[in-house]
Amino acid sequence: MNLKTIGEIILFLWNTGILTALAYAGSRFLIAHTKNKNLLLLNEWAMQAVQYAETHFHSSTDKKKAALSFLTERLNANKLGLKFDDKQLDTVIELAVKQLKGNKLW
């Protein structure tokens, strides 16, 4: 294939809208993939935060505050702090506690 043929193929794909559809589908895939990675990181860091709090604090109130603080600092350090609200952080901490303790809350 020469450069002219490649150009004609690209022009054909553009004119038929196929290239636009492929670009849109690709961007949607990347957005979904990024969101999924962020959620996986959030869950992993929440588990680390709960394990840290369990190791270093004794009262349940202190543990929860420490875990939320640890998780918030980690998210902010990785520029993900604005992607999750307080309710989501609280929920993911509670789920990590359940997972760590076998469905028993603090």
MDTraj code that builds the backbone (N, CA, C; nanometers):
import mdtraj as md
import numpy as np

residues = "MET ASN LEU LYS THR ILE GLY GLU ILE ILE LEU PHE LEU TRP ASN THR GLY ILE LEU THR ALA LEU ALA TYR ALA GLY SER ARG PHE LEU ILE ALA HIS THR LYS ASN LYS ASN LEU LEU LEU LEU ASN GLU TRP ALA MET GLN ALA VAL GLN TYR ALA GLU THR HIS PHE HIS SER SER THR ASP LYS LYS LYS ALA ALA LEU SER PHE LEU THR GLU ARG LEU ASN ALA ASN LYS LEU GLY LEU LYS PHE ASP ASP LYS GLN LEU ASP THR VAL ILE GLU LEU ALA VAL LYS GLN LEU LYS GLY ASN LYS LEU TRP".split()
xyz = np.array([
    [0.0836, -0.1180, 0.0000],
    [0.0000, 0.0000, 0.0000],
    [0.0880, 0.1242, 0.0000],
    [0.0510, 0.2181, -0.0792],
    [0.1259, 0.3429, -0.0800],
    [0.0508, 0.4490, -0.0001],
    [0.1122, 0.5629, 0.0136],
    [0.0574, 0.6716, 0.0952],
    [-0.0754, 0.7226, 0.0393],
    [-0.0889, 0.7244, -0.0922],
    [-0.2132, 0.7720, -0.1544],
    [-0.3295, 0.6790, -0.1200],
    [-0.3066, 0.5504, -0.1248],
    [-0.4114, 0.4531, -0.0942],
    [-0.4538, 0.4647, 0.0527],
    [-0.3585, 0.4803, 0.1417],
    [-0.3888, 0.4956, 0.2836],
    [-0.4716, 0.6217, 0.3058],
    [-0.4341, 0.7290, 0.2385],
    [-0.5096, 0.8537, 0.2482],
    [-0.6526, 0.8378, 0.1984],
    [-0.6713, 0.7650, 0.0900],
    [-0.8051, 0.7411, 0.0365],
    [-0.8893, 0.6581, 0.1335],
    [-0.8268, 0.5597, 0.1964],
    [-0.8988, 0.4758, 0.2938],
    [-0.9423, 0.5605, 0.4129],
    [-0.8526, 0.6440, 0.4640],
    [-0.8854, 0.7308, 0.5772],
    [-0.9964, 0.8283, 0.5390],
    [-0.9886, 0.8864, 0.4198],
    [-1.0913, 0.9778, 0.3727],
    [-1.2264, 0.9073, 0.3600],
    [-1.2257, 0.7846, 0.3078],
    [-1.3493, 0.7069, 0.2971],
    [-1.4095, 0.6814, 0.4357],
    [-1.3258, 0.6388, 0.5297],
    [-1.3742, 0.6127, 0.6663],
    [-1.4285, 0.7393, 0.7307],
    [-1.3647, 0.8516, 0.7049],
    [-1.4110, 0.9796, 0.7599],
    [-1.5458, 1.0187, 0.6997],
    [-1.5564, 1.0096, 0.5687],
    [-1.6790, 1.0502, 0.5004],
    [-1.7981, 0.9626, 0.5364],
    [-1.7759, 0.8367, 0.5642],
    [-1.8868, 0.7476, 0.5982],
    [-1.9227, 0.7548, 0.7463],
    [-1.8406, 0.8197, 0.8246],
    [-1.8680, 0.8315, 0.9670],
    [-1.8116, 0.7169, 1.0502],
    [-1.7511, 0.6215, 0.9840],
    [-1.6949, 0.5071, 1.0556],
    [-1.5794, 0.5504, 1.1449],
    [-1.4958, 0.6384, 1.0953],
    [-1.3806, 0.6850, 1.1732],
    [-1.4274, 0.7594, 1.2988],
    [-1.5314, 0.8395, 1.2853],
    [-1.5865, 0.9111, 1.4004],
    [-1.6447, 0.8130, 1.5017],
    [-1.7169, 0.7136, 1.4536],
    [-1.7751, 0.6133, 1.5425],
    [-1.6661, 0.5350, 1.6153],
    [-1.5602, 0.4998, 1.5454],
    [-1.4491, 0.4281, 1.6080],
    [-1.3789, 0.5146, 1.7128],
    [-1.3598, 0.6406, 1.6809],
    [-1.2962, 0.7316, 1.7766],
    [-1.3838, 0.7484, 1.9002],
    [-1.5139, 0.7609, 1.8819],
    [-1.6067, 0.7749, 1.9943],
    [-1.6052, 0.6488, 2.0812],
    [-1.6126, 0.5326, 2.0173],
    [-1.6119, 0.4067, 2.0918],
    [-1.4803, 0.3898, 2.1670],
    [-1.3708, 0.4275, 2.1036],
    [-1.2410, 0.4187, 2.1695],
    [-1.2314, 0.5116, 2.2892],
    [-1.2839, 0.6318, 2.2765],
    [-1.2789, 0.7250, 2.3896],
    [-1.3676, 0.6775, 2.5032],
    [-1.4840, 0.6218, 2.4730],
    [-1.5724, 0.5681, 2.5776],
    [-1.5056, 0.4515, 2.6505],
    [-1.4359, 0.3668, 2.5743],
    [-1.3645, 0.2552, 2.6345],
    [-1.2570, 0.3055, 2.7299],
    [-1.1798, 0.4053, 2.6872],
    [-1.0734, 0.4592, 2.7721],
    [-1.1293, 0.5237, 2.8988],
    [-1.2402, 0.5938, 2.8876],
    [-1.3034, 0.6560, 3.0042],
    [-1.3498, 0.5489, 3.1023],
    [-1.4159, 0.4452, 3.0511],
    [-1.4640, 0.3369, 3.1377],
    [-1.3473, 0.2640, 3.2027],
    [-1.2426, 0.2413, 3.1261],
    [-1.1238, 0.1729, 3.1790],
    [-1.0594, 0.2550, 3.2898],
    [-1.0495, 0.3850, 3.2704],
    [-0.9908, 0.4737, 3.3712],
    [-1.0750, 0.4761, 3.4982],
    [-1.2075, 0.4857, 3.4823],
    [-1.2959, 0.4849, 3.5998],
    [-1.2823, 0.3539, 3.6763],
    [-1.2749, 0.2435, 3.6039],
    [-1.2604, 0.1134, 3.6679],
    [-1.1292, 0.1062, 3.7458],
    [-1.0214, 0.1547, 3.6869],
    [-0.8916, 0.1559, 3.7557],
    [-0.8976, 0.2420, 3.8811],
    [-0.9637, 0.3564, 3.8729],
    [-0.9766, 0.4450, 3.9894],
    [-1.0547, 0.3770, 4.1020],
    [-1.1607, 0.3057, 4.0670],
    [-1.2390, 0.2355, 4.1688],
    [-1.1595, 0.1212, 4.2318],
    [-1.0815, 0.0519, 4.1509],
    [-0.9975, -0.0544, 4.2053],
    [-0.8924, 0.0023, 4.3009],
    [-0.8335, 0.1156, 4.2630],
    [-0.7368, 0.1816, 4.3519],
    [-0.8035, 0.2273, 4.4807],
    [-0.9226, 0.2836, 4.4695],
    [-0.9957, 0.3288, 4.5876],
    [-1.0193, 0.2130, 4.6840],
    [-1.0635, 0.0995, 4.6331],
    [-1.0884, -0.0166, 4.7184],
    [-0.9594, -0.0684, 4.7823],
    [-0.8537, -0.0727, 4.7058],
    [-0.7247, -0.1195, 4.7592],
    [-0.6735, -0.0252, 4.8678],
    [-0.6812, 0.1037, 4.8432],
    [-0.6331, 0.2012, 4.9409],
    [-0.7223, 0.2056, 5.0641],
    [-0.8517, 0.1815, 5.0473],
    [-0.9418, 0.1765, 5.1628],
    [-0.9041, 0.0593, 5.2531],
    [-0.8724, -0.0541, 5.1937],
    [-0.8299, -0.1696, 5.2728],
    [-0.7000, -0.1377, 5.3472],
    [-0.6068, -0.0723, 5.2809],
    [-0.4820, -0.0331, 5.3465],
    [-0.5094, 0.0649, 5.4602],
    [-0.6006, 0.1577, 5.4383],
    [-0.6343, 0.2569, 5.5412],
    [-0.6950, 0.1893, 5.6638],
    [-0.7826, 0.0933, 5.6419],
    [-0.8455, 0.0217, 5.7529],
    [-0.7420, -0.0622, 5.8276],
    [-0.6548, -0.1267, 5.7543],
    [-0.5496, -0.2054, 5.8197],
    [-0.4572, -0.1157, 5.9020],
    [-0.4248, 0.0010, 5.8498],
    [-0.3433, 0.0978, 5.9233],
    [-0.4144, 0.1413, 6.0518],
    [-0.5429, 0.1742, 6.0398],
    [-0.6200, 0.2205, 6.1555],
    [-0.6333, 0.1097, 6.2597],
    [-0.6548, -0.0126, 6.2161],
    [-0.6665, -0.1250, 6.3087],
    [-0.5363, -0.1462, 6.3859],
    [-0.4252, -0.1215, 6.3217],
    [-0.2944, -0.1431, 6.3839],
    [-0.2575, -0.0316, 6.4809],
    [-0.2926, 0.0923, 6.4498],
    [-0.2419, 0.2072, 6.5244],
    [-0.3406, 0.2742, 6.6202],
    [-0.4675, 0.2385, 6.6176],
    [-0.5676, 0.3059, 6.7014],
    [-0.6528, 0.2032, 6.7743],
    [-0.7137, 0.2465, 6.8857],
    [-0.7899, 0.1532, 6.9682],
    [-0.9399, 0.1780, 6.9633],
    [-0.9843, 0.3028, 6.9719],
    [-1.1294, 0.3274, 6.9717],
    [-1.1818, 0.3283, 6.8284],
    [-1.3059, 0.2866, 6.8138],
    [-1.3641, 0.2764, 6.6796],
    [-1.3772, 0.4129, 6.6129],
    [-1.4037, 0.5172, 6.6909],
    [-1.4147, 0.6521, 6.6352],
    [-1.2801, 0.6983, 6.5804],
    [-1.1749, 0.6748, 6.6582],
    [-1.0404, 0.7123, 6.6128],
    [-0.9996, 0.6320, 6.4900],
    [-1.0366, 0.5062, 6.4878],
    [-1.0024, 0.4208, 6.3734],
    [-1.0664, 0.4740, 6.2451],
    [-1.1947, 0.5085, 6.2546],
    [-1.2648, 0.5551, 6.1352],
    [-1.2078, 0.6891, 6.0875],
    [-1.1829, 0.7808, 6.1802],
    [-1.1246, 0.9098, 6.1431],
    [-0.9875, 0.8909, 6.0793],
    [-0.9068, 0.8042, 6.1390],
    [-0.7723, 0.7791, 6.0858],
    [-0.7788, 0.7155, 5.9474],
    [-0.8696, 0.6206, 5.9297],
    [-0.8836, 0.5551, 5.7995],
    [-0.9289, 0.6545, 5.6927],
    [-1.0270, 0.7376, 5.7261],
    [-1.0740, 0.8389, 5.6306],
    [-0.9643, 0.9394, 5.5979],
    [-0.8893, 0.9799, 5.6990],
    [-0.7798, 1.0736, 5.6771],
    [-0.6718, 1.0119, 5.5889],
    [-0.6350, 0.8888, 5.6188],
    [-0.5342, 0.8161, 5.5398],
    [-0.5782, 0.8056, 5.3945],
    [-0.7044, 0.7655, 5.3740],
    [-0.7565, 0.7479, 5.2386],
    [-0.7641, 0.8809, 5.1645],
    [-0.8098, 0.9847, 5.2307],
    [-0.8193, 1.1167, 5.1685],
    [-0.6823, 1.1688, 5.1278],
    [-0.5849, 1.1538, 5.2153],
    [-0.4483, 1.1977, 5.1829],
    [-0.3935, 1.1216, 5.0634],
    [-0.4190, 0.9915, 5.0593],
    [-0.3697, 0.9085, 4.9486],
    [-0.4350, 0.9500, 4.8175],
    [-0.5657, 0.9748, 4.8210],
    [-0.6361, 1.0176, 4.6998],
    [-0.5861, 1.1536, 4.6525],
    [-0.5702, 1.2476, 4.7459],
    [-0.5222, 1.3810, 4.7089],
    [-0.3802, 1.3759, 4.6535],
    [-0.2959, 1.2919, 4.7109],
    [-0.1583, 1.2797, 4.6630],
    [-0.1531, 1.2267, 4.5199],
    [-0.2540, 1.1512, 4.4817],
    [-0.2598, 1.0949, 4.3465],
    [-0.3582, 1.1681, 4.2560],
    [-0.3986, 1.2870, 4.2984],
    [-0.4876, 1.3746, 4.2215],
    [-0.6213, 1.3085, 4.1887],
    [-0.6703, 1.2282, 4.2834],
    [-0.8005, 1.1644, 4.2666],
    [-0.9000, 1.2108, 4.3723],
    [-0.8613, 1.3078, 4.4538],
    [-0.9430, 1.3521, 4.5654],
    [-1.0785, 1.4084, 4.5263],
    [-1.0874, 1.4716, 4.4121],
    [-1.2139, 1.5334, 4.3708],
    [-1.3054, 1.4365, 4.2969],
    [-1.2596, 1.3171, 4.2721],
    [-1.3398, 1.2199, 4.1980],
    [-1.4389, 1.1442, 4.2867],
    [-1.4187, 1.1504, 4.4177],
    [-1.5048, 1.0774, 4.5107],
    [-1.5536, 1.1715, 4.6190],
    [-1.6814, 1.1588, 4.6571],
    [-1.7345, 1.2438, 4.7631],
    [-1.7221, 1.1742, 4.8991],
    [-1.7594, 1.2468, 5.0053],
    [-1.7446, 1.1952, 5.1412],
    [-1.8270, 1.0684, 5.1646],
    [-1.9446, 1.0633, 5.1067],
    [-2.0304, 0.9456, 5.1243],
    [-1.9664, 0.8221, 5.0613],
    [-1.9074, 0.8383, 4.9451],
    [-1.8404, 0.7263, 4.8804],
    [-1.7216, 0.6781, 4.9634],
    [-1.6458, 0.7729, 5.0175],
    [-1.5303, 0.7359, 5.0993],
    [-1.5748, 0.6632, 5.2257],
    [-1.6801, 0.7144, 5.2889],
    [-1.7324, 0.6497, 5.4091],
    [-1.7787, 0.5075, 5.3773],
    [-1.8478, 0.4916, 5.2659],
    [-1.8983, 0.3608, 5.2270],
    [-1.7854, 0.2626, 5.1978],
    [-1.6840, 0.3074, 5.1271],
    [-1.5751, 0.2168, 5.0921],
    [-1.4946, 0.1785, 5.2170],
    [-1.4842, 0.2686, 5.3137],
    [-1.4182, 0.2357, 5.4406],
    [-1.5003, 0.1298, 5.5147],
    [-1.6319, 0.1486, 5.5213],
    [-1.7183, 0.0512, 5.5887],
    [-1.7102, -0.0862, 5.5220],
    [-1.7083, -0.0880, 5.3899],
    [-1.6969, -0.2155, 5.3188],
    [-1.5628, -0.2823, 5.3448],
    [-1.4567, -0.2045, 5.3523],
    [-1.3249, -0.2599, 5.3823],
    [-1.3217, -0.3182, 5.5230],
    [-1.3876, -0.2508, 5.6169],
    [-1.3953, -0.3019, 5.7544],
    [-1.4702, -0.4351, 5.7556],
    [-1.5834, -0.4399, 5.6847],
    [-1.6602, -0.5644, 5.6772],
    [-1.5753, -0.6771, 5.6197],
    [-1.5043, -0.6461, 5.5137],
    [-1.4218, -0.7472, 5.4490],
    [-1.3100, -0.7934, 5.5429],
    [-1.2495, -0.7006, 5.6118],
    [-1.1391, -0.7335, 5.7007],
    [-1.1857, -0.8131, 5.8223],
    [-1.3008, -0.7776, 5.8751],
    [-1.3496, -0.8414, 5.9977],
    [-1.4537, -0.9502, 5.9732],
    [-1.4822, -0.9793, 5.8515],
    [-1.5805, -1.0834, 5.8242],
    [-1.7226, -1.0386, 5.8498],
    [-1.7644, -0.9264, 5.7887],
    [-1.9005, -0.8705, 5.7958],
    [-1.9349, -0.8102, 5.9305],
    [-1.8394, -0.7817, 6.0133],
    [-1.8662, -0.7176, 6.1431],
    [-1.8199, -0.5731, 6.1346],
    [-1.9090, -0.4775, 6.1645],
    [-1.8726, -0.3359, 6.1606],
    [-1.8014, -0.2961, 6.2877],
    [-1.7344, -0.1805, 6.2824],
    [-1.6629, -0.1269, 6.4001],
    [-1.7568, -0.1064, 6.5132],
])
top = md.Topology()
chain = top.add_chain()
for i, resn in enumerate(residues, 1):
    res = top.add_residue(resn, chain, resSeq=i)
    for name in ("N", "CA", "C"):
        top.add_atom(name, md.element.get_by_symbol(name[0]), res)
traj = md.Trajectory(xyz[None], top)
